Structure formats: C-alpha cells, structure tokens
Amino acid sequence: MRAICRQFDSVGRPRITQLINKTNQFNLTARRYTESEVIEFENAISGLTVHVRLIDRFGDNGLNSRCDL
C-alpha cells in the first residue's frame, strides 16, 4: 500500500469538503463546513490540513482528509 500525503489544495477541495461533511466518525462536533470555510482552513497559520490518497496493487482507495486547528 502506498500513501500520498499532501496539504489541502484547490484540486482536492471539493472532495475534501464532501468527506468532511459526509461522516461524523472523526467530526465529533457534527459541524458542517462550506467550501469557503475549507479555504480558510488551508490559509490558517494555526492549523494543519492534510489529505491522503491510498493506492495498492488492487487499485486506488481514494482520498481521506484531516484538519486540525
């Protein structure tokens, strides 16, 4: 399995926003964020935003995101 880690960016932003709003598994506040708020997270100097894509020999497992402010 290969993990590709990157900071939030404009290419992944729509999917990142969708993933943040899709599940409460890691979002204990149940707060939903707009794409413009995700842009604010990207530009904040007090936090870390990372998205990860997992790939193995069977295929691409897709994108996962993490935002810690």
LUMLUMDREN-2810 file (N, C-alpha, C; in Angstrom, 1 decimal):
<atoms>
<atom><aa>M</aa><ch>A</ch><at>N</at><xx>0.8</xx><yy>-1.2</yy><zz>0.0</zz></atom>
<atom><aa>M</aa><ch>A</ch><at>CA</at><xx>0.0</xx><yy>0.0</yy><zz>0.0</zz></atom>
<atom><aa>M</aa><ch>A</ch><at>C</at><xx>0.9</xx><yy>1.2</yy><zz>0.0</zz></atom>
<atom><aa>R</aa><ch>A</ch><at>N</at><xx>0.5</xx><yy>2.2</yy><zz>-0.8</zz></atom>
<atom><aa>R</aa><ch>A</ch><at>CA</at><xx>1.3</xx><yy>3.5</yy><zz>-0.9</zz></atom>
<atom><aa>R</aa><ch>A</ch><at>C</at><xx>0.3</xx><yy>4.6</yy><zz>-0.5</zz></atom>
<atom><aa>A</aa><ch>A</ch><at>N</at><xx>0.8</xx><yy>5.5</yy><zz>0.4</zz></atom>
<atom><aa>A</aa><ch>A</ch><at>CA</at><xx>0.1</xx><yy>6.7</yy><zz>0.8</zz></atom>
<atom><aa>A</aa><ch>A</ch><at>C</at><xx>0.7</xx><yy>7.9</yy><zz>0.2</zz></atom>
<atom><aa>I</aa><ch>A</ch><at>N</at><xx>-0.1</xx><yy>8.7</yy><zz>-0.4</zz></atom>
<atom><aa>I</aa><ch>A</ch><at>CA</at><xx>0.3</xx><yy>10.0</yy><zz>-0.9</zz></atom>
<atom><aa>I</aa><ch>A</ch><at>C</at><xx>-0.3</xx><yy>11.1</yy><zz>0.0</zz></atom>
<atom><aa>C</aa><ch>A</ch><at>N</at><xx>0.5</xx><yy>11.8</yy><zz>0.7</zz></atom>
<atom><aa>C</aa><ch>A</ch><at>CA</at><xx>0.0</xx><yy>12.8</yy><zz>1.7</zz></atom>
<atom><aa>C</aa><ch>A</ch><at>C</at><xx>0.3</xx><yy>14.2</yy><zz>1.1</zz></atom>
<atom><aa>R</aa><ch>A</ch><at>N</at><xx>-0.7</xx><yy>15.1</yy><zz>1.2</zz></atom>
<atom><aa>R</aa><ch>A</ch><at>CA</at><xx>-0.5</xx><yy>16.5</yy><zz>0.7</zz></atom>
<atom><aa>R</aa><ch>A</ch><at>C</at><xx>-1.3</xx><yy>17.4</yy><zz>1.5</zz></atom>
<atom><aa>Q</aa><ch>A</ch><at>N</at><xx>-1.0</xx><yy>18.7</yy><zz>1.5</zz></atom>
<atom><aa>Q</aa><ch>A</ch><at>CA</at><xx>-1.8</xx><yy>19.7</yy><zz>2.1</zz></atom>
<atom><aa>Q</aa><ch>A</ch><at>C</at><xx>-3.1</xx><yy>19.9</yy><zz>1.3</zz></atom>
<atom><aa>F</aa><ch>A</ch><at>N</at><xx>-4.1</xx><yy>20.4</yy><zz>1.9</zz></atom>
<atom><aa>F</aa><ch>A</ch><at>CA</at><xx>-5.4</xx><yy>20.7</yy><zz>1.2</zz></atom>
<atom><aa>F</aa><ch>A</ch><at>C</at><xx>-5.0</xx><yy>21.6</yy><zz>0.0</zz></atom>
<atom><aa>D</aa><ch>A</ch><at>N</at><xx>-5.6</xx><yy>21.4</yy><zz>-1.1</zz></atom>
<atom><aa>D</aa><ch>A</ch><at>CA</at><xx>-5.4</xx><yy>22.2</yy><zz>-2.3</zz></atom>
<atom><aa>D</aa><ch>A</ch><at>C</at><xx>-6.7</xx><yy>22.4</yy><zz>-3.1</zz></atom>
<atom><aa>S</aa><ch>A</ch><at>N</at><xx>-6.6</xx><yy>23.3</yy><zz>-4.1</zz></atom>
<atom><aa>S</aa><ch>A</ch><at>CA</at><xx>-7.8</xx><yy>23.6</yy><zz>-4.9</zz></atom>
<atom><aa>S</aa><ch>A</ch><at>C</at><xx>-8.3</xx><yy>22.4</yy><zz>-5.7</zz></atom>
<atom><aa>V</aa><ch>A</ch><at>N</at><xx>-7.4</xx><yy>21.5</yy><zz>-6.1</zz></atom>
<atom><aa>V</aa><ch>A</ch><at>CA</at><xx>-7.8</xx><yy>20.3</yy><zz>-6.9</zz></atom>
<atom><aa>V</aa><ch>A</ch><at>C</at><xx>-8.6</xx><yy>19.3</yy><zz>-6.0</zz></atom>
<atom><aa>G</aa><ch>A</ch><at>N</at><xx>-8.2</xx><yy>19.1</yy><zz>-4.8</zz></atom>
<atom><aa>G</aa><ch>A</ch><at>CA</at><xx>-8.9</xx><yy>18.2</yy><zz>-3.9</zz></atom>
<atom><aa>G</aa><ch>A</ch><at>C</at><xx>-10.0</xx><yy>18.8</yy><zz>-3.1</zz></atom>
<atom><aa>R</aa><ch>A</ch><at>N</at><xx>-10.1</xx><yy>20.1</yy><zz>-3.1</zz></atom>
<atom><aa>R</aa><ch>A</ch><at>CA</at><xx>-11.0</xx><yy>20.8</yy><zz>-2.2</zz></atom>
<atom><aa>R</aa><ch>A</ch><at>C</at><xx>-12.5</xx><yy>20.4</yy><zz>-2.3</zz></atom>
<atom><aa>P</aa><ch>A</ch><at>N</at><xx>-13.1</xx><yy>20.2</yy><zz>-3.4</zz></atom>
<atom><aa>P</aa><ch>A</ch><at>CA</at><xx>-14.5</xx><yy>19.8</yy><zz>-3.5</zz></atom>
<atom><aa>P</aa><ch>A</ch><at>C</at><xx>-14.7</xx><yy>18.4</yy><zz>-2.8</zz></atom>
<atom><aa>R</aa><ch>A</ch><at>N</at><xx>-13.8</xx><yy>17.4</yy><zz>-3.0</zz></atom>
<atom><aa>R</aa><ch>A</ch><at>CA</at><xx>-13.9</xx><yy>16.1</yy><zz>-2.4</zz></atom>
<atom><aa>R</aa><ch>A</ch><at>C</at><xx>-13.6</xx><yy>16.2</yy><zz>-0.9</zz></atom>
<atom><aa>I</aa><ch>A</ch><at>N</at><xx>-12.6</xx><yy>17.0</yy><zz>-0.5</zz></atom>
<atom><aa>I</aa><ch>A</ch><at>CA</at><xx>-12.3</xx><yy>17.2</yy><zz>0.9</zz></atom>
<atom><aa>I</aa><ch>A</ch><at>C</at><xx>-13.5</xx><yy>17.7</yy><zz>1.6</zz></atom>
<atom><aa>T</aa><ch>A</ch><at>N</at><xx>-14.2</xx><yy>18.7</yy><zz>1.1</zz></atom>
<atom><aa>T</aa><ch>A</ch><at>CA</at><xx>-15.4</xx><yy>19.3</yy><zz>1.7</zz></atom>
<atom><aa>T</aa><ch>A</ch><at>C</at><xx>-16.5</xx><yy>18.3</yy><zz>1.8</zz></atom>
<atom><aa>Q</aa><ch>A</ch><at>N</at><xx>-16.6</xx><yy>17.5</yy><zz>0.8</zz></atom>
<atom><aa>Q</aa><ch>A</ch><at>CA</at><xx>-17.6</xx><yy>16.4</yy><zz>0.8</zz></atom>
<atom><aa>Q</aa><ch>A</ch><at>C</at><xx>-17.3</xx><yy>15.4</yy><zz>1.9</zz></atom>
<atom><aa>L</aa><ch>A</ch><at>N</at><xx>-16.1</xx><yy>15.0</yy><zz>2.0</zz></atom>
<atom><aa>L</aa><ch>A</ch><at>CA</at><xx>-15.7</xx><yy>14.0</yy><zz>3.0</zz></atom>
<atom><aa>L</aa><ch>A</ch><at>C</at><xx>-15.9</xx><yy>14.5</yy><zz>4.4</zz></atom>
<atom><aa>I</aa><ch>A</ch><at>N</at><xx>-15.5</xx><yy>15.8</yy><zz>4.6</zz></atom>
<atom><aa>I</aa><ch>A</ch><at>CA</at><xx>-15.7</xx><yy>16.4</yy><zz>6.0</zz></atom>
<atom><aa>I</aa><ch>A</ch><at>C</at><xx>-17.2</xx><yy>16.4</yy><zz>6.4</zz></atom>
<atom><aa>N</aa><ch>A</ch><at>N</at><xx>-18.1</xx><yy>16.6</yy><zz>5.4</zz></atom>
<atom><aa>N</aa><ch>A</ch><at>CA</at><xx>-19.5</xx><yy>16.7</yy><zz>5.7</zz></atom>
<atom><aa>N</aa><ch>A</ch><at>C</at><xx>-20.2</xx><yy>15.4</yy><zz>5.6</zz></atom>
<atom><aa>K</aa><ch>A</ch><at>N</at><xx>-19.5</xx><yy>14.4</yy><zz>5.2</zz></atom>
<atom><aa>K</aa><ch>A</ch><at>CA</at><xx>-20.2</xx><yy>13.1</yy><zz>5.0</zz></atom>
<atom><aa>K</aa><ch>A</ch><at>C</at><xx>-20.3</xx><yy>12.2</yy><zz>6.2</zz></atom>
<atom><aa>T</aa><ch>A</ch><at>N</at><xx>-19.3</xx><yy>12.3</yy><zz>7.1</zz></atom>
<atom><aa>T</aa><ch>A</ch><at>CA</at><xx>-19.3</xx><yy>11.4</yy><zz>8.2</zz></atom>
<atom><aa>T</aa><ch>A</ch><at>C</at><xx>-19.1</xx><yy>12.1</yy><zz>9.5</zz></atom>
<atom><aa>N</aa><ch>A</ch><at>N</at><xx>-19.5</xx><yy>11.5</yy><zz>10.6</zz></atom>
<atom><aa>N</aa><ch>A</ch><at>CA</at><xx>-19.3</xx><yy>12.0</yy><zz>12.0</zz></atom>
<atom><aa>N</aa><ch>A</ch><at>C</at><xx>-18.2</xx><yy>11.2</yy><zz>12.6</zz></atom>
<atom><aa>Q</aa><ch>A</ch><at>N</at><xx>-17.6</xx><yy>10.3</yy><zz>11.9</zz></atom>
<atom><aa>Q</aa><ch>A</ch><at>CA</at><xx>-16.7</xx><yy>9.4</yy><zz>12.6</zz></atom>
<atom><aa>Q</aa><ch>A</ch><at>C</at><xx>-15.5</xx><yy>10.1</yy><zz>13.2</zz></atom>
<atom><aa>F</aa><ch>A</ch><at>N</at><xx>-15.0</xx><yy>11.1</yy><zz>12.6</zz></atom>
<atom><aa>F</aa><ch>A</ch><at>CA</at><xx>-13.9</xx><yy>11.9</yy><zz>13.1</zz></atom>
<atom><aa>F</aa><ch>A</ch><at>C</at><xx>-14.3</xx><yy>13.3</yy><zz>13.4</zz></atom>
<atom><aa>N</aa><ch>A</ch><at>N</at><xx>-15.6</xx><yy>13.7</yy><zz>13.2</zz></atom>
<atom><aa>N</aa><ch>A</ch><at>CA</at><xx>-16.1</xx><yy>15.0</yy><zz>13.4</zz></atom>
<atom><aa>N</aa><ch>A</ch><at>C</at><xx>-17.1</xx><yy>14.9</yy><zz>14.6</zz></atom>
<atom><aa>L</aa><ch>A</ch><at>N</at><xx>-16.5</xx><yy>15.0</yy><zz>15.8</zz></atom>
<atom><aa>L</aa><ch>A</ch><at>CA</at><xx>-17.4</xx><yy>14.8</yy><zz>17.0</zz></atom>
<atom><aa>L</aa><ch>A</ch><at>C</at><xx>-18.3</xx><yy>16.0</yy><zz>17.2</zz></atom>
<atom><aa>T</aa><ch>A</ch><at>N</at><xx>-18.0</xx><yy>17.1</yy><zz>16.6</zz></atom>
<atom><aa>T</aa><ch>A</ch><at>CA</at><xx>-18.9</xx><yy>18.3</yy><zz>16.8</zz></atom>
<atom><aa>T</aa><ch>A</ch><at>C</at><xx>-20.1</xx><yy>18.2</yy><zz>15.9</zz></atom>
<atom><aa>A</aa><ch>A</ch><at>N</at><xx>-20.1</xx><yy>17.4</yy><zz>14.9</zz></atom>
<atom><aa>A</aa><ch>A</ch><at>CA</at><xx>-21.2</xx><yy>17.3</yy><zz>13.9</zz></atom>
<atom><aa>A</aa><ch>A</ch><at>C</at><xx>-21.4</xx><yy>18.6</yy><zz>13.1</zz></atom>
<atom><aa>R</aa><ch>A</ch><at>N</at><xx>-20.4</xx><yy>19.5</yy><zz>13.2</zz></atom>
<atom><aa>R</aa><ch>A</ch><at>CA</at><xx>-20.5</xx><yy>20.8</yy><zz>12.5</zz></atom>
<atom><aa>R</aa><ch>A</ch><at>C</at><xx>-20.2</xx><yy>20.5</yy><zz>11.0</zz></atom>
<atom><aa>R</aa><ch>A</ch><at>N</at><xx>-20.9</xx><yy>21.2</yy><zz>10.1</zz></atom>
<atom><aa>R</aa><ch>A</ch><at>CA</at><xx>-20.6</xx><yy>21.1</yy><zz>8.7</zz></atom>
<atom><aa>R</aa><ch>A</ch><at>C</at><xx>-19.9</xx><yy>22.3</yy><zz>8.2</zz></atom>
<atom><aa>Y</aa><ch>A</ch><at>N</at><xx>-19.1</xx><yy>22.2</yy><zz>7.2</zz></atom>
<atom><aa>Y</aa><ch>A</ch><at>CA</at><xx>-18.3</xx><yy>23.3</yy><zz>6.7</zz></atom>
<atom><aa>Y</aa><ch>A</ch><at>C</at><xx>-18.5</xx><yy>23.5</yy><zz>5.2</zz></atom>
<atom><aa>T</aa><ch>A</ch><at>N</at><xx>-18.5</xx><yy>24.7</yy><zz>4.8</zz></atom>
<atom><aa>T</aa><ch>A</ch><at>CA</at><xx>-18.7</xx><yy>25.1</yy><zz>3.4</zz></atom>
<atom><aa>T</aa><ch>A</ch><at>C</at><xx>-17.3</xx><yy>25.0</yy><zz>2.7</zz></atom>
<atom><aa>E</aa><ch>A</ch><at>N</at><xx>-17.3</xx><yy>25.1</yy><zz>1.4</zz></atom>
<atom><aa>E</aa><ch>A</ch><at>CA</at><xx>-16.0</xx><yy>25.1</yy><zz>0.7</zz></atom>
<atom><aa>E</aa><ch>A</ch><at>C</at><xx>-15.2</xx><yy>26.4</yy><zz>1.0</zz></atom>
<atom><aa>S</aa><ch>A</ch><at>N</at><xx>-15.9</xx><yy>27.5</yy><zz>1.2</zz></atom>
<atom><aa>S</aa><ch>A</ch><at>CA</at><xx>-15.2</xx><yy>28.7</yy><zz>1.6</zz></atom>
<atom><aa>S</aa><ch>A</ch><at>C</at><xx>-14.5</xx><yy>28.6</yy><zz>3.0</zz></atom>
<atom><aa>E</aa><ch>A</ch><at>N</at><xx>-15.1</xx><yy>27.9</yy><zz>3.9</zz></atom>
<atom><aa>E</aa><ch>A</ch><at>CA</at><xx>-14.5</xx><yy>27.7</yy><zz>5.2</zz></atom>
<atom><aa>E</aa><ch>A</ch><at>C</at><xx>-13.3</xx><yy>26.7</yy><zz>5.1</zz></atom>
<atom><aa>V</aa><ch>A</ch><at>N</at><xx>-13.4</xx><yy>25.8</yy><zz>4.2</zz></atom>
<atom><aa>V</aa><ch>A</ch><at>CA</at><xx>-12.3</xx><yy>24.9</yy><zz>4.0</zz></atom>
<atom><aa>V</aa><ch>A</ch><at>C</at><xx>-11.1</xx><yy>25.7</yy><zz>3.4</zz></atom>
<atom><aa>I</aa><ch>A</ch><at>N</at><xx>-11.3</xx><yy>26.7</yy><zz>2.6</zz></atom>
<atom><aa>I</aa><ch>A</ch><at>CA</at><xx>-10.3</xx><yy>27.5</yy><zz>2.1</zz></atom>
<atom><aa>I</aa><ch>A</ch><at>C</at><xx>-9.6</xx><yy>28.3</yy><zz>3.2</zz></atom>
<atom><aa>E</aa><ch>A</ch><at>N</at><xx>-10.5</xx><yy>28.7</yy><zz>4.2</zz></atom>
<atom><aa>E</aa><ch>A</ch><at>CA</at><xx>-9.9</xx><yy>29.4</yy><zz>5.4</zz></atom>
<atom><aa>E</aa><ch>A</ch><at>C</at><xx>-9.0</xx><yy>28.5</yy><zz>6.2</zz></atom>
<atom><aa>F</aa><ch>A</ch><at>N</at><xx>-9.4</xx><yy>27.2</yy><zz>6.3</zz></atom>
<atom><aa>F</aa><ch>A</ch><at>CA</at><xx>-8.5</xx><yy>26.3</yy><zz>7.0</zz></atom>
<atom><aa>F</aa><ch>A</ch><at>C</at><xx>-7.2</xx><yy>26.1</yy><zz>6.3</zz></atom>
<atom><aa>E</aa><ch>A</ch><at>N</at><xx>-7.2</xx><yy>26.1</yy><zz>4.9</zz></atom>
<atom><aa>E</aa><ch>A</ch><at>CA</at><xx>-6.0</xx><yy>26.0</yy><zz>4.1</zz></atom>
<atom><aa>E</aa><ch>A</ch><at>C</at><xx>-5.0</xx><yy>27.1</yy><zz>4.4</zz></atom>
<atom><aa>N</aa><ch>A</ch><at>N</at><xx>-5.6</xx><yy>28.3</yy><zz>4.6</zz></atom>
<atom><aa>N</aa><ch>A</ch><at>CA</at><xx>-4.8</xx><yy>29.5</yy><zz>4.7</zz></atom>
<atom><aa>N</aa><ch>A</ch><at>C</at><xx>-4.5</xx><yy>29.9</yy><zz>6.2</zz></atom>
<atom><aa>A</aa><ch>A</ch><at>N</at><xx>-5.0</xx><yy>29.2</yy><zz>7.2</zz></atom>
<atom><aa>A</aa><ch>A</ch><at>CA</at><xx>-4.8</xx><yy>29.4</yy><zz>8.6</zz></atom>
<atom><aa>A</aa><ch>A</ch><at>C</at><xx>-3.4</xx><yy>29.0</yy><zz>8.9</zz></atom>
<atom><aa>I</aa><ch>A</ch><at>N</at><xx>-2.7</xx><yy>29.9</yy><zz>9.6</zz></atom>
<atom><aa>I</aa><ch>A</ch><at>CA</at><xx>-1.3</xx><yy>29.5</yy><zz>10.1</zz></atom>
<atom><aa>I</aa><ch>A</ch><at>C</at><xx>-1.3</xx><yy>28.7</yy><zz>11.4</zz></atom>
<atom><aa>S</aa><ch>A</ch><at>N</at><xx>-2.5</xx><yy>28.6</yy><zz>12.0</zz></atom>
<atom><aa>S</aa><ch>A</ch><at>CA</at><xx>-2.5</xx><yy>28.0</yy><zz>13.3</zz></atom>
<atom><aa>S</aa><ch>A</ch><at>C</at><xx>-3.0</xx><yy>26.5</yy><zz>13.2</zz></atom>
<atom><aa>G</aa><ch>A</ch><at>N</at><xx>-3.0</xx><yy>26.0</yy><zz>12.0</zz></atom>
<atom><aa>G</aa><ch>A</ch><at>CA</at><xx>-3.5</xx><yy>24.6</yy><zz>11.9</zz></atom>
<atom><aa>G</aa><ch>A</ch><at>C</at><xx>-2.8</xx><yy>23.8</yy><zz>10.8</zz></atom>
<atom><aa>L</aa><ch>A</ch><at>N</at><xx>-3.2</xx><yy>22.6</yy><zz>10.7</zz></atom>
<atom><aa>L</aa><ch>A</ch><at>CA</at><xx>-2.6</xx><yy>21.7</yy><zz>9.7</zz></atom>
<atom><aa>L</aa><ch>A</ch><at>C</at><xx>-3.7</xx><yy>21.0</yy><zz>8.9</zz></atom>
<atom><aa>T</aa><ch>A</ch><at>N</at><xx>-3.6</xx><yy>21.0</yy><zz>7.6</zz></atom>
<atom><aa>T</aa><ch>A</ch><at>CA</at><xx>-4.6</xx><yy>20.3</yy><zz>6.8</zz></atom>
<atom><aa>T</aa><ch>A</ch><at>C</at><xx>-3.9</xx><yy>19.3</yy><zz>5.9</zz></atom>
<atom><aa>V</aa><ch>A</ch><at>N</at><xx>-4.3</xx><yy>18.1</yy><zz>5.9</zz></atom>
<atom><aa>V</aa><ch>A</ch><at>CA</at><xx>-3.7</xx><yy>17.1</yy><zz>5.1</zz></atom>
<atom><aa>V</aa><ch>A</ch><at>C</at><xx>-4.7</xx><yy>16.2</yy><zz>4.5</zz></atom>
<atom><aa>H</aa><ch>A</ch><at>N</at><xx>-4.5</xx><yy>15.9</yy><zz>3.2</zz></atom>
<atom><aa>H</aa><ch>A</ch><at>CA</at><xx>-5.4</xx><yy>14.8</yy><zz>2.6</zz></atom>
<atom><aa>H</aa><ch>A</ch><at>C</at><xx>-4.4</xx><yy>13.7</yy><zz>2.1</zz></atom>
<atom><aa>V</aa><ch>A</ch><at>N</at><xx>-5.0</xx><yy>12.5</yy><zz>2.2</zz></atom>
<atom><aa>V</aa><ch>A</ch><at>CA</at><xx>-4.2</xx><yy>11.3</yy><zz>1.9</zz></atom>
<atom><aa>V</aa><ch>A</ch><at>C</at><xx>-4.9</xx><yy>10.5</yy><zz>0.9</zz></atom>
<atom><aa>R</aa><ch>A</ch><at>N</at><xx>-4.2</xx><yy>10.0</yy><zz>-0.1</zz></atom>
<atom><aa>R</aa><ch>A</ch><at>CA</at><xx>-4.7</xx><yy>9.1</yy><zz>-1.1</zz></atom>
<atom><aa>R</aa><ch>A</ch><at>C</at><xx>-4.0</xx><yy>7.7</yy><zz>-0.9</zz></atom>
<atom><aa>L</aa><ch>A</ch><at>N</at><xx>-4.8</xx><yy>6.7</yy><zz>-0.7</zz></atom>
<atom><aa>L</aa><ch>A</ch><at>CA</at><xx>-4.2</xx><yy>5.3</yy><zz>-0.6</zz></atom>
<atom><aa>L</aa><ch>A</ch><at>C</at><xx>-4.3</xx><yy>4.5</yy><zz>-1.9</zz></atom>
<atom><aa>I</aa><ch>A</ch><at>N</at><xx>-3.2</xx><yy>3.9</yy><zz>-2.3</zz></atom>
<atom><aa>I</aa><ch>A</ch><at>CA</at><xx>-3.2</xx><yy>3.2</yy><zz>-3.5</zz></atom>
<atom><aa>I</aa><ch>A</ch><at>C</at><xx>-2.5</xx><yy>1.8</yy><zz>-3.2</zz></atom>
<atom><aa>D</aa><ch>A</ch><at>N</at><xx>-3.0</xx><yy>0.7</yy><zz>-3.7</zz></atom>
<atom><aa>D</aa><ch>A</ch><at>CA</at><xx>-2.3</xx><yy>-0.5</yy><zz>-3.6</zz></atom>
<atom><aa>D</aa><ch>A</ch><at>C</at><xx>-2.4</xx><yy>-1.3</yy><zz>-4.9</zz></atom>
<atom><aa>R</aa><ch>A</ch><at>N</at><xx>-1.9</xx><yy>-2.5</yy><zz>-5.0</zz></atom>
<atom><aa>R</aa><ch>A</ch><at>CA</at><xx>-1.9</xx><yy>-3.2</yy><zz>-6.3</zz></atom>
<atom><aa>R</aa><ch>A</ch><at>C</at><xx>-3.2</xx><yy>-3.5</yy><zz>-6.9</zz></atom>
<atom><aa>F</aa><ch>A</ch><at>N</at><xx>-4.3</xx><yy>-3.4</yy><zz>-6.0</zz></atom>
<atom><aa>F</aa><ch>A</ch><at>CA</at><xx>-5.6</xx><yy>-3.7</yy><zz>-6.5</zz></atom>
<atom><aa>F</aa><ch>A</ch><at>C</at><xx>-6.4</xx><yy>-2.4</yy><zz>-7.0</zz></atom>
<atom><aa>G</aa><ch>A</ch><at>N</at><xx>-5.8</xx><yy>-1.3</yy><zz>-6.7</zz></atom>
<atom><aa>G</aa><ch>A</ch><at>CA</at><xx>-6.4</xx><yy>0.0</yy><zz>-7.2</zz></atom>
<atom><aa>G</aa><ch>A</ch><at>C</at><xx>-6.3</xx><yy>1.1</yy><zz>-6.2</zz></atom>
<atom><aa>D</aa><ch>A</ch><at>N</at><xx>-6.9</xx><yy>2.2</yy><zz>-6.5</zz></atom>
<atom><aa>D</aa><ch>A</ch><at>CA</at><xx>-6.9</xx><yy>3.4</yy><zz>-5.8</zz></atom>
<atom><aa>D</aa><ch>A</ch><at>C</at><xx>-8.0</xx><yy>3.4</yy><zz>-4.8</zz></atom>
<atom><aa>N</aa><ch>A</ch><at>N</at><xx>-7.7</xx><yy>3.6</yy><zz>-3.5</zz></atom>
<atom><aa>N</aa><ch>A</ch><at>CA</at><xx>-8.7</xx><yy>3.5</yy><zz>-2.4</zz></atom>
<atom><aa>N</aa><ch>A</ch><at>C</at><xx>-9.3</xx><yy>4.9</yy><zz>-2.1</zz></atom>
<atom><aa>G</aa><ch>A</ch><at>N</at><xx>-8.8</xx><yy>5.9</yy><zz>-2.9</zz></atom>
<atom><aa>G</aa><ch>A</ch><at>CA</at><xx>-9.4</xx><yy>7.2</yy><zz>-2.8</zz></atom>
<atom><aa>G</aa><ch>A</ch><at>C</at><xx>-8.8</xx><yy>8.2</yy><zz>-1.8</zz></atom>
<atom><aa>L</aa><ch>A</ch><at>N</at><xx>-9.5</xx><yy>9.2</yy><zz>-1.5</zz></atom>
<atom><aa>L</aa><ch>A</ch><at>CA</at><xx>-9.0</xx><yy>10.4</yy><zz>-0.7</zz></atom>
<atom><aa>L</aa><ch>A</ch><at>C</at><xx>-9.6</xx><yy>10.3</yy><zz>0.7</zz></atom>
<atom><aa>N</aa><ch>A</ch><at>N</at><xx>-8.8</xx><yy>10.7</yy><zz>1.7</zz></atom>
<atom><aa>N</aa><ch>A</ch><at>CA</at><xx>-9.2</xx><yy>10.9</yy><zz>3.0</zz></atom>
<atom><aa>N</aa><ch>A</ch><at>C</at><xx>-8.6</xx><yy>12.2</yy><zz>3.5</zz></atom>
<atom><aa>S</aa><ch>A</ch><at>N</at><xx>-9.3</xx><yy>12.9</yy><zz>4.4</zz></atom>
<atom><aa>S</aa><ch>A</ch><at>CA</at><xx>-8.8</xx><yy>14.2</yy><zz>4.8</zz></atom>
<atom><aa>S</aa><ch>A</ch><at>C</at><xx>-8.8</xx><yy>14.4</yy><zz>6.3</zz></atom>
<atom><aa>R</aa><ch>A</ch><at>N</at><xx>-7.9</xx><yy>15.3</yy><zz>6.7</zz></atom>
<atom><aa>R</aa><ch>A</ch><at>CA</at><xx>-7.8</xx><yy>15.6</yy><zz>8.1</zz></atom>
<atom><aa>R</aa><ch>A</ch><at>C</at><xx>-7.5</xx><yy>17.1</yy><zz>8.3</zz></atom>
<atom><aa>C</aa><ch>A</ch><at>N</at><xx>-8.1</xx><yy>17.7</yy><zz>9.3</zz></atom>
<atom><aa>C</aa><ch>A</ch><at>CA</at><xx>-7.9</xx><yy>19.1</yy><zz>9.5</zz></atom>
<atom><aa>C</aa><ch>A</ch><at>C</at><xx>-7.8</xx><yy>19.3</yy><zz>11.0</zz></atom>
<atom><aa>D</aa><ch>A</ch><at>N</at><xx>-6.7</xx><yy>19.8</yy><zz>11.5</zz></atom>
<atom><aa>D</aa><ch>A</ch><at>CA</at><xx>-6.5</xx><yy>20.1</yy><zz>12.9</zz></atom>
<atom><aa>D</aa><ch>A</ch><at>C</at><xx>-6.2</xx><yy>21.5</yy><zz>13.1</zz></atom>
<atom><aa>L</aa><ch>A</ch><at>N</at><xx>-7.1</xx><yy>22.2</yy><zz>13.8</zz></atom>
<atom><aa>L</aa><ch>A</ch><at>CA</at><xx>-6.9</xx><yy>23.7</yy><zz>14.1</zz></atom>
<atom><aa>L</aa><ch>A</ch><at>C</at><xx>-6.7</xx><yy>23.9</yy><zz>15.5</zz></atom>
</atoms>
